[in-house]
Amino acid sequence: MKSLALKLHRFLVSEDGPTAVEYAVMLALIVIVCLTAISSIGTQANLTFERVATELGAE
C-alpha cells in the first residue's frame, strides 16, 4: 500500500505532463502564426503579380 501511495505522490508531483502540454500549446500557436503569415504573403504576392500583369497588358 505504501508503494502505491509513493507512486501516486510521484505522479502528482511530476511536471512532465504539464510541460508536454505547454509545449504542445506553444507548437500549435507557432503553427497557426506560420499558416497565417504564409497565407498573407501568398495573397499579397498574388495581388502583386496581377498588378504587374495588368501593367504589362498581359491579360
Beta strands, then each sheet from edge to edge (+ up, - down):
end
